[in-house]
Amino acid sequence: MYRVLYRKYRPSSFADVWGQPQVTELLKRQIMSDRLAHAYLFTGSRGIGKTTCAKILAKAVNCLHPKDGDPCNECEVCRGIDEETIHEVVEMDAASNNGVGDVRDLQERLMFPPTQSKYRVYIIDEVHMLSSSAFNALLKTLEEPPDNVIFILATTEVHQIPATILSRCQRMDFRRISAEDISGRLQEIISTEGGELDDSAALLIGRIADGGMRDAISLLDQCLARDSYVTEDTVRDAAGLADPEYILKISDAIRGRDAAGVLALVDELHRMSKDMQRLCSELIGHYRSLMVINSVKHPEQIIVATTEQLNRLREDAARYPIQAVMSILDTLQQALEHMGKGVDRRTELELALLRICRRGAEEENDASAARLEAAEKRLAALERAVSEGIPSAPSRVLPQPKKDPGLSPAQQERIRELSDKAQPFDEWGSIMADLEKRNNMLFSMLNGSRAYVVDNTLLIDATPVARELLRKDLARSSIKAAMQTVLGREYSLGPYQPSGRVKEEQRSPAQGLLDAARQGGIPVNED
């Protein structure tokens, strides 16, 4: 009969346990020095080796021929524990045996000394599920345990264990196993099974397992049932994950405030029988990666991804302000929490995505309304000044760009020629993202600016105030440092002033304001 892989490859000694050296080495030293505790508490997330280590410990303390703290797995005691024929090693599931009566039955067995082994070992899994009265009954035994009894309590919810129990146990914290360690173990298993596993697929399984080796091996088993050659597509199909292209398409639609496009993509994935809760988790993972990339210098140390995947994430992160990413994450996290309460998952996800798209559109409308209101106030001030015969201050109506006194007419003509030939610079968004971390004030001044490139010169199209700031050495140095980080090279800097722009800037302040008012739909009387 076929044995599932996670049982077939379950560690039988401490040396076989992956990713928990802080636990296995300590237990081996205690066994070799005969300094065993009477009660242990194994804590950590599911599938990382708590129960496995508990069974190995039970064999090691009773083994007739231990080797450096490990059980021999050959003597009659080790074989009896593996085959569950030695009844002095008891595993109890507290989820289904959580009453005070179950604990009292256990206490009655403690009165008899072991006959088949050196120690009676009681492994209580999911111990946090015991009732309060059961904990109180267990406490008395932990306070005065028999010399030949060892308790091993295992839990995923250590915060639910009473302090009185915690104080009487030696606590062992199990860590999540890294995706790289999981990937290495899976490659060992696949080579033994005669299959083939792509490195990227192994890394994806490690990421999906979230630190749990058991879940990773179970997922590999499902993949091998489909094909002996396991690729990323095989893993995604087995785990019910969406293709990464869909995640990027949804991200693009969100950035473009395309609510109809977002709903169409969700509908397409739903028709493909993708789990909407899993899709929400994938979107959270995607935007978390964008948040990390926009926040740290070396995101590859935090994000589990291949080089190609990381490069694509960098491209997407350059298009998102960090505030927008954080807002999207908040909304998706709330949706995921609601999904756990039994609401319709598809509807909850669609609502969240529509809120995100609508919020962006409302922010743009608010900004447009604010600009229009400011234009109306300036126009009213101008009309009042004209009617009263009071000269208006040009600087308060419309700031005029000043010609750079440091440029000769020939240099200004050269800038116009370059500007007329320049092409849009696609990497400006990435440079601005890096600049936000270096010089926040300069980033704020250049927010909304554009850049154009011609030959080795970068021409920046910004407000007059920002252009004035760009004459400062500090500002230019910050931009060039951002170029070096993003592009690996530097450009000469200059203002973007095409021929048509110069003629436009020569208009009077009043004429410019009147034109802006007409574009905003404000009636203007020129009499």
Long-range contacts (C-beta under 8 A, 24 or more apart in sequence): 4-218, 4-221, 5-189, 5-193, 5-217, 5-218, 5-220, 5-221, 5-224, 6-214, 6-217, 6-218, 6-221, 9-189, 9-217, 10-52, 11-49, 11-52, 11-56, 12-56, 12-71, 12-73, 12-82, 13-56, 13-70, 13-71, 13-73, 14-53, 14-56, 14-60, 14-69, 14-70, 15-70, 17-49, 17-52, 17-53, 17-56, 18-49, 18-177, 18-181, 18-182, 18-184, 18-185, 18-213, 19-48, 19-49, 19-175, 19-176, 19-177, 19-178, 19-181, 19-182, 19-213, 20-48, 20-49, 20-53, 20-174, 20-175, 20-177, 22-173, 22-175, 23-49, 23-53, 23-172, 23-173, 23-174, 24-53, 26-172, 27-53, 27-57, 27-60, 27-69, 27-172, 28-60, 28-68, 28-69, 28-70, 29-69, 30-69, 31-57, 31-60, 31-61, 31-66, 31-69, 32-68, 32-69, 36-61, 36-150, 37-150, 37-169, 37-170, 38-142, 38-145, 38-149, 38-150, 38-151, 39-142, 39-145, 39-150, 39-151, 39-152, 39-153, 39-168, 39-169, 39-170, 40-150, 40-151, 40-152, 40-153, 40-169, 40-170, 40-171, 40-172, 41-127, 41-153, 41-154, 41-155, 41-158, 41-161, 41-165, 41-166, 41-169, 41-170, 41-171, 41-172, 42-152, 42-153, 42-154, 42-155, 42-172, 42-174, 43-154, 43-155, 43-156, 43-158, 43-171, 43-172, 43-173, 43-174, 44-156, 44-173, 44-174, 44-175, 44-176, 45-156, 45-174, 45-176, 45-210, 45-211, 45-212, 46-156, 46-212, 46-214, 46-215, 47-209, 47-211, 47-212, 47-213, 47-214, 47-215, 47-216, 48-174, 48-175, 48-176, 48-177, 48-211, 48-212, 48-213, 48-214, 49-174, 49-213, 50-125, 50-154, 50-174, 51-91, 51-123, 51-125, 51-154, 53-172, 53-174, 54-91, 54-123, 54-152, 54-154, 55-81, 55-89, 55-91, 55-123, 57-121, 57-150, 57-152, 58-89, 58-119, 58-121, 58-123, 58-150, 58-152, 61-118, 61-119, 61-121, 61-150, 62-86, 62-89, 62-117, 62-118, 62-119, 62-121, 77-116, 77-117, 80-116, 81-117, 86-116, 86-117, 87-116, 88-114, 88-115, 88-116, 88-117, 88-119, 88-120, 88-121, 89-117, 89-120, 89-121, 89-123, 90-120, 90-121, 90-122, 90-123, 91-123, 91-125, 92-122, 92-123, 92-124, 92-125, 93-125, 93-126, 94-124, 94-125, 94-126, 94-127, 94-128, 94-129, 94-130, 94-134, 95-125, 95-126, 95-129, 98-129, 98-130, 98-131, 98-134, 99-131, 99-133, 99-134, 100-131, 100-133, 100-134, 100-136, 100-137, 102-134, 103-130, 103-134, 103-137, 103-138, 103-141, 104-137, 106-141, 107-137, 107-141, 110-141, 110-145, 110-146, 110-149, 113-148, 114-148, 118-148, 119-148, 119-149, 119-150, 120-146, 120-148, 120-149, 120-150, 121-149, 121-150, 121-152, 122-149, 122-150, 122-151, 122-152, 123-152, 123-154, 124-151, 124-152, 124-153, 124-154, 125-154, 126-154, 126-155, 126-156, 127-153, 127-154, 127-155, 127-161, 128-155, 128-156, 128-157, 128-158, 128-160, 128-161, 135-162, 135-164, 135-165, 138-165, 139-164, 139-165, 139-168, 142-168, 142-169, 143-168, 175-211, 176-210, 176-211, 176-212, 177-211, 177-212, 177-213, 178-206, 178-211, 179-203, 179-206, 179-207, 179-209, 179-304, 180-206, 181-206, 182-206, 182-209, 182-211, 182-213, 182-216, 185-213, 185-216, 185-217, 186-216, 186-217, 186-220, 189-217, 189-220, 190-220, 190-224, 190-230, 193-224, 194-228, 195-224, 195-228, 195-229, 195-230, 196-228, 196-229, 196-230, 197-230, 198-230, 198-231, 198-232, 199-306, 200-231, 200-232, 200-306, 201-230, 201-231, 201-232, 201-234, 201-235, 203-304, 203-305, 203-306, 204-232, 204-235, 204-236, 205-235, 206-304, 207-304, 208-235, 208-239, 208-241, 239-278, 240-273, 240-274, 240-275, 240-278, 241-274, 241-278, 241-282, 242-269, 242-274, 242-278, 242-279, 242-282, 244-309, 247-282, 247-283, 247-286, 248-312, 248-316, 250-283, 250-353, 251-286, 251-287, 251-316, 253-357, 254-328, 254-353, 254-356, 254-357, 254-360, 255-319, 255-320, 257-357, 257-360, 257-361, 257-364, 258-357, 259-353, 259-354, 259-357, 259-358, 262-353, 262-354, 262-357, 263-350, 263-353, 263-354, 266-346, 266-349, 266-350, 266-353, 270-346, 275-345, 276-339, 276-345, 276-346, 276-348, 276-349, 277-336, 277-339, 277-345, 279-349, 280-332, 280-335, 280-336, 280-339, 280-345, 280-348, 280-349, 280-352, 281-336, 283-332, 284-329, 284-332, 284-333, 284-336, 286-313, 286-316, 287-325, 287-328, 287-329, 287-332, 288-329, 289-313, 289-317, 290-316, 290-317, 290-320, 290-325, 291-322, 291-325, 291-326, 291-329, 293-317, 294-320, 294-322, 294-325, 294-433, 295-322, 314-430, 315-430, 317-433, 318-429, 318-430, 318-433, 319-429, 322-436, 324-360, 327-356, 327-359, 328-356, 331-355, 331-356, 331-359, 332-356, 372-520, 375-513, 375-516, 375-517, 375-520, 375-522, 376-517, 376-520, 376-522, 378-513, 379-513, 379-514, 379-517, 379-522, 379-524, 382-510, 382-513, 392-510, 394-509, 397-509, 397-510, 397-513, 398-509, 398-512, 398-513, 399-463, 399-464, 399-465, 400-464, 400-505, 400-509, 401-464, 401-467, 401-505, 402-464, 402-468, 404-471, 404-495, 406-471, 412-497, 415-459, 415-494, 415-495, 415-497, 416-497, 416-498, 416-499, 416-502, 418-454, 418-455, 418-457, 418-459, 418-494, 419-452, 419-454, 419-459, 419-496, 419-497, 419-498, 419-499, 419-501, 420-498, 420-499, 421-454, 422-452, 422-453, 422-454, 422-457, 422-459, 422-496, 423-452, 423-453, 423-454, 424-450, 424-451, 424-452, 424-453, 425-450, 425-451, 425-452, 425-453, 425-458, 427-486, 427-487, 430-486, 431-479, 431-482, 431-483, 431-486, 431-487, 432-482, 434-482, 434-485, 434-486, 435-478, 435-479, 435-482, 438-478, 438-481, 438-482, 439-474, 439-475, 439-478, 442-469, 442-475, 442-478, 442-479, 445-469, 450-496, 451-496, 452-496, 453-491, 456-491, 456-492, 457-491, 457-492, 457-493, 457-494, 458-483, 458-491, 458-492, 458-493, 458-494, 459-493, 459-494, 459-495, 459-496, 459-497, 460-493, 460-494, 460-495, 460-496, 461-495, 461-496, 462-495, 467-495, 470-495
